[in-house]
């Protein structure tokens, strides 16, 4: 587009200092955010001859009607400001990380006796952060190993307490060393926290070496019980070390990055090499409008990834050169507070590793393409849910609970799971409620929630056991209003799981109840968030009532059989062996029943008559 006089004057007055520029359309919408060591030369380059511009840049310039620049003290500040503005404005011509708010971190809090939390964003609160993680399954696996080898507390108590208290369930299942009961001092607890941090950083080799020194010291001082405990820690970590592939012969920490692109989608694969071994890998998907080249994708990814990363390695390996590599190195060095080198290996083991990262990026991109259409609507509903209900974390895993009973009889509870906004039926669970006495929906719900969450905590404390319940929910949904929600919150507090979000969904007016909200939230009838919650709630109800009806039918049929004169324990067992279930017996003919050994025809006729559905 031809620049008008107003835009031409702005171009003439651009400073030569570093900063960030925003290109806007006629409606004021930000089309593109960029950074520059010299705003004057960089921005003016867009409006020179179009022959040297890419198709994407020509399309961008045709829509530009205005621009804004923000000067910064140096190029390092420009990197940070650019990342912040891209996340805030979401300009459609920028290459940007998709759904980056979903990527969790592990956090070690800054307290006298620190806790380990899963959080969705980094804050300047003095805590130690590790991540971000795109592979949440691997993250939880690492967390479970840390909880087993280096137990730390999960409660939110302000420690140390003025007066010691009796330790809770977490201590008795081996998941907490009991600082609330002064069963461990700060120094010993700090050693466990440091072991956890080294494990999260992938420094397993260094951790094993440190533990060997501690084991030797304990043995020399005849503290054999402690030495044996450390020996078991070393054995578990050694098994982890054996599973990590040796990537490079030296012990330098590196980040190895590969990228792949197809259409307006791209993927960056990061291999985390620590002490010469690949200790982790993460795949990040990007929106890449205009089919950009590999260099542009790499530059955009580096800026956005390291702006949120918890650590920067001293060396970063890339598949191809990037523009302004000196500026990027200076920025990364400022984040790390030590020298960072960016290299593009041409041959050898480093090149092989970069190629492997790119191959993994291509594989992840293809898998993403297949699932994109299926996840599109579901992800939009989850985004809406997180926003309208002000959830502190993205509800990747939602668990909903419902109770079904007939005047307290055959009471059952259901747990349904939605992962990524879609039902995950292999994770559904049923519970027979053991509560006796008068019907009490609140007590029944508390029992089911307590059993589910305790089972999950027990599995987390013992990672080698069955893992049917170890994935804890991001969001817990109970069928009911304020009362049912209060029960759920009390169970979460009791088990030290207050970080799990919870809500109640009432049937009558489909009102959403949230903690600390005195009034229910009424979502629009066509709200994607409400439609998703309704689907989750209805699925939990269907699953609960189906199981309840099955138990009730079985009990009813069984009772009718017990009431028939002449049918004792032996004949009852013979009938069940012959037909396999009460349902099949109810469908059998008189001749089929009479064919069972020990059942005369007259009794067969009575059985057929009394067991008809």
N, C-alpha and C positions, 0 to 999 in steps of 0.2 A: 504494500500500500504506500502511496505517496505521503510523506509526513507533512502535516500542516505546520503553520508558522509557530504555533504554541509548542509543539513537540520538538521542532527544529531548534527553538530557543533553549529548551531544556537540554538538548544534546550538546549545544555549544557551551553551556554553563556547568557541565559535569566536572567534578574534581578528579584529580589524578591519584587520590588517596585510596586505600583499600576500603571495602564495604560490601553492602548487599544491595541489589537492585530488584525492583518489582515491576514487571511489564503488565499493563492492564488493558482491558478492552474498553469500548465506548461506554459500557454500563458500569465501569469501575471494578469489574471482577478481575482478580489477580490471575493472569494466565501462566506466569512463570516467575520463579524466584531463583536468582543466581548470585554467586559471590564473585569477587574480582580483587586482584592485587591492585589494579588501577581501574577504577570505575569508568573513567573517561575512555580509555582505549577499548575496554571490553564491551561496554554498552554501544558505543558508536560503531563497532564492528558488525552489529546486527543490521545496520541501515546503510551499508555500503553496497557494492554490486552483488546481486543475488547469485551470481554464477558460482561463487565458492561456498555457498551455504547448502546445508543438507535440506532434504524435502521437509523434514519436521520444522527446521528453523524458518524456512520460507513460509510455511503455513502459519507459524507463530507470528511472524512479522506482519503478515497480511491483516491480522486481527488487532495488532497493537494500536491503541489510540492515546495512551498516556503512560508515563513511567514515574517511578518514585525511587529515590536512592537513600540509603542509610549509611552514613560513614561510620567506620569503626577505627579503633586505635591501631589495629594491626590485622593481618590476614587470619591469625588464629581466632580472634573474636568474630571475624566474618564467617568462618566455618560454623561456629556455634549458633550464630544468629540465623544463618541460612537454614539450618536444620530445624530450628524452632519455628520459623515462618512457614516452612513447607508443611510441618505437622499442623500448624494452626490454620493455614489458608487452603491446603489441599489443592494447589494449582494443577490444572488438567494437563499442562504440557511438561510438567516435571516427572522424572522417573522417581518413584517413591515406594518405600516399603509398604506392603499391603497388610492391614490388620495388625500393625505392630503393637497395638495396645493389648493384644491377646498373649503376647509372649511373656511368660512369667520369669521372675527372678527368685533365687534363694537369698534370704537375708538373715544375717546374724545381728541381733539387736545390740544396741549399746546400753547395757544394764550391768548391775553388779553380778548377776547370774544370767548371762545372755540366753535368749531363745532363738530357735531357727524357725523362720516363717517363709511361706510362699506368698510373694506379693506380685502385683502387676505393674508397679512403676518404682523407679528409683527416686529417693528423696534425700535432701541434704540434712539428714538427721543423725549423722555420726555412725550409722549402721554399716556393716560390711555386706556388699551385694555381690552376687555371683550370677552370671547370665548375660543376656537373655537366653532362654531355652525355647527352641521350637519343638524339640522332641520331649514332650512332657512325660512320656512313659519312662524314658531313660533318666530324666531328672528325678522322678519319684523313686526309681530304683536306686539311684545314688543316695537319695535322702533316707531311704529305708536302711541302706547299708550303714550310713552315718549314725542313725538312731540305734542300730544294733551294736556297733563298735564303740561309739562315743555318746552314750545317752545324755540328753540335755532336757531341761524342763519344757513343758508346753503350756503351763498355766500363765496367767497374766498377773500373778501376785507381785506386789511391790516388795521385793526382797532386798536385804534381809528383814525378816519380821521381828518386831519387838519381842515376841515370845514364840518359841518353836511350836509347831503344830504337828499333829499326826500325819504321816505321809499318805497320799491318796493312791488310787488304783494304779496310776502311772508308775509309781515306785514299785509296787508289788508285781507288775508284769515286766519289770526290768527296763522300762522306757524313760525313767527319770532317776537320778542319783539321790534325790531327796534333799535339796538345799533348804526347803521350807522347814524341815525337821532338823537342820544343822547336821545332816549325815555326811556332808561333804563340805570342805572349805573352799574359799574362792580360788586358791592357787590350784588345787586339784581339779576343780571345775574348769578353770581356765585352760588346763592342759587338754581336757576333752574338747573344748571349743576350738582350740588351735588344731587339733587333729581333724575335726569336722571341716574347718576352713581349708586345710591342705587337701583333704579329699575332694571338696567342691572345686578346688583349683586344678585338680587332676595331678597333683604332685604326689603320686602314690609311692614312687621310688624313694623320694626324700622322707616321706612319712614312715616307710618301713625301716629305713636307716635310723631314724630318731627313736622308733619303738624298740629296736634291737638294743640301742644304748640304754634305754630305760629298763628293759628286761634284765640286762647284764648287771646293772646297778642294784636292782631289786634282789636278784639272786645272791649277789655278793654280800648284801646286808641281811640275808636269810629271810627276806619277805617273800616267801615262796608262793603264797596265794596270789599276790599281786603279779609276780613274775609269770605265773601260769595264765593269768588273765591277759597279760600283754602278749604272751606267746600265742594265744588263740586269736588275738587281733592281728598279729603278724601273719598267721596262716590264712585268715580270710582276705587280707589285703594282697598277699602273694598270689592267691587264686585270681583276684581281680587283675593283677599285673600281668599274669600269664595270658589273660584274654585280650590284652591290649597289644595291637600289632606294633612291631618296631618299625618306625618310619625312616629315621635317619640315624647315622652312627654317632653324631655328636649329641650333647645334652642341652643345646640351646632351645629355648621356648620359641615357637613360631605359630603364626596363623597362616594357614594355606587356603587361598580363596580361588574357587572356580565359578564360572558363570555360564549360563545358557539362556537363549532367548528364542521365542517363537511368536510372531505377530506382535501384539501389544502386551505380552506377558514375558517375564524373565524370572530366573531363579539364581540365587547365589548360594553356593555351598561353602561352608567354613569348616575346615579341619583344625581342631585344636591340638597342636603338637606340644607336649610338655615332657621335658627330659628325654627327647628322642622318640617318644611313643605317642600314637594318636589316642588321646584320652577322651575325645568327644567330637561330635560332628553335628552341625545344625544347618538346616535348609531354610532360606528366607525367600519368600516370593515377592516380586515387585510388579507394580504397574509401569509399563514402559511404552508410552504412546509414541507414535511416529516411527516405529521400528529403528531405534537408535543402535549405534554400533557398540561393540564390546567395551571399548575404552570409556564411553559415556556411562554405560551401565556400571562399570567398576567404580568410576569416580563417584557416582551418585550413591552407590551402596556403601562405599567406605565412609563417606561423610555421615550418612544416617545411622549406620551400624555402630560405628565407634563413638558417636555422640551419646549412645545409650548403653554401650558395653561396660561391664564392670571392670575389665582389665584390658590392657593393650600389651601385646607381646613385643619384644625388642626387634623382631624381624617379621615382615609380612611378605609372603610370596604370592605373586599375581601371574596370570597367564599371558598378559600383554601390557605394554606401557600405558600409563595414564597421563593426561595433561596435568601440568603444574605439579609434578611429583615432588619438587622441593617444598612447595607450600604445604602439601599434604603431610610430608614427613615432619615438617616443623610443627604442624598442628598436633599430630599424633605424639610427638616428643613432648609437647606441652602437657598433654593429657597424662602421659606416663611419668613425666618428670624425669625422663632419661632418654637417651638417644634411641630413635626408632628408624630402621632402614627398610625401605620398600625395594624388593628385588623381583626381576623377571628372569627366572632361570631358563637357560637355553638347552641344557642337557643334564644327564645324570639323574640321581635319585630325587633331587628337588623337582626337576621337570616332570618326572614320573608321578610325583605326588600331586603337583598342580593339575596334570592331565586327569588323574583319578578324581580329583575334586570336581573338575568340569564334567566328567562323565556322570558323576553322582548328581550334579545339578541338572543335566539333561534328563536323567531318569526321574528325578523328583518333579521336573516340569511336565513330563508326559503324564505322570500319575495325577498331578494337579489338574491337567486339562481334562482328564476323564471325569474327575469328581467335581469339577467346577460348576457345571450346570445343576448337579444334584444338591450342592451345598449353597448355591446362591441365595435362594429364598430363606433357607434355614439360618444362614449366617446373618442375613438382614434382620430376621426376627430376634436373634440373640443380641445383636447390636442395639435394637430398639428396646429390648427388655433391660439391658444393662443401663441404658440412658434414662428411660422414663422412671425406673425404680431407684436410680442413683446407687447401683451396686458397686461395691468397692473392687470387684474382680469380674472378669468376663465369665459368664456362666457356661463354660465349655461342657461340664458334666452336671446335669440336673437330675436329682432323685426326688420322686414324689411318693408319698405314703398315704394309704387309705385303710380304714378298718371296716369290716363287714361282719355282722352278727344278727341273730334272731333272738331278741330278748336276752342277750348275753350268751346264748348257746352257740357252739361251733364257731366261736369268734376267730377271725383270721385277719391278718394284716398283709398288705401288698407293698412291694417296692418296685417301681418301674424306673428305668434309667433312660435318659435322652442324652446322647453324646453328640456335640456339634449340631444340636437342634433336631436330631433324628432318633427314633427309638432304637435302643440297643437291647434287643430281646434276650440275648444270651446272658445279660447281666441282671435280668429280672429275678426277684426273689420273693418267696412266700413264707409267712410265719404263722404257725398255729399259736394263738394267744393262750398262755398258761394261767392267766389271772382267774382266780375263783371268786365266788361271791356275787354280789349284785352287779348288773351291767354298768360299766363306767367307761365311756368312750375315751375320756382323757387319760385314765390309767392304762387303757389298752394301747393307746398311741404312744405313751411314754415307754411302755414295755417294749414295743416293736422298735422304736428309735434307739433305745438303750442297747438292745441286743445287737442291732445292726452296727452301731458305731463302736461298741466294745469289741465286736468281732474284728472290725477293721483295724482298731488300735492294736489288738493282739497280733494280727498278721503283720502289721508294720514293725512291731517289736521283734518278730521272728521272721525275717525275710525268706528263710528257706521253706516255710510252711505254705499251705494252700493260699492262693491269693484271690479268693472269690470276693472279698470285701475290702481289700487294701486300698483300692482307689476311692478316696473320699470325695464327696460332692463339692462343687463350687457353690451350688444353690440347692437348698432343701425346701421342698414344697409340701405342705400338709393340707389336706382337704378339710376346710373349716375356717372359722373366723379368729377373733382375738384370743379366745380361750385355747384353741388348738395350737396357735402360734406360741402362746405363752408356755405351753407344755414343751414344745420343741426347743425353745430358747433355754428353758431350765435344764433340759437334758444336755444341750451343748455346753452350758456353763459347768454342769456337773462333771463332764468328761474333759474339760479343758479345750473345747473345740469352738470357742467363740468366734474364731476367724471365719467359720462357715456361714455364709449368708442364708437367711431363712425368710419365708413368707407363708401366709395363709391365704387360700383362695376360697371364699364363701360361695356356696352353690346358688343361693336364691338370686342375688343381684350381681353375682360375679365380681365382688369387691375384693381388692387386694389389700391384705393387712401386712404392714411392715413394722419391725421393731422401732420404738420411739415415735411412731406416727400415731397421734391420738385418734385421727379419723382415717377411715379406709380410703384407698386410692381407687377411683373409678376411671378405668381406661376406656377410650373410644371403642365402640363395637367392632370397628374394622381395624383396630390396632394390631399390627403383627405380633406385638408382645402378648396381647390378650389372647389372640388366636392360638399362639404356641402354648400359653399356660392352660388354656381350656383343653387342648389336645393332651397335654401331660396329665392333667387332673382326671379327664375322662378315661384315659388309658389305665391309670392307677385304680379307678373305681371298677372298670371292667375286669381287670386282673384279679382284684380282691373278691368280687362277687362270684366270679366263675369258680374259684377255689372253694369259697364258702358253700355254694350250691352242690358241688361235688361231695364235700364232706357230709352235708346234710342229707343228700340222697343216699349215700353209703350207710349212714347211721340209721336212717328210716328203714331201709331195706333189711339191714341186719337185725333191727328190732323186731320186724315182722317175722323173720325166720325163727328168732328165739321164742316167739309166742306160740309156735305151732306145736301141739302135743306130739310127742314121739321123736322130736328132733333134739338130741342131746349133743354134747361136745364132740363125740366121735362121729356121728352122722353129719354134723355141721362141717367138720374138717374134711370128711370124705366128699361132700358136695363142693367145697371150695377147691379141693385138689382136682376134681373132675372138670369144673367149669372156669376156674381161675379167678373169678370175681363175682360179686353179688349181681352186678349188671347182667352178666352173661347167664347166670342162673335164672334171673327174672325173664329172660327171653327164650329159655329152653322149653321144649314141649314135654308133655307128661311121659311119653315113651323115653325121651332122652334122660329125664330125671330118674325114671324107674330102672334104667340100665346101670345106674351107679350101684355098686355092691353094697348090700345092707339096706337098700331103700325099697320097701314093698310098693306095689302099684297104688294101693289106697293112700299111702303116705305121700307118694309122688303127686297124686291128684291134689291133695291138700296143699302141698308146697307150691304147685303151679298156681293154684287159686289165690293163695295168700301173698305171693310175691309178685303178682302182676303189677307193672308200673302204674 
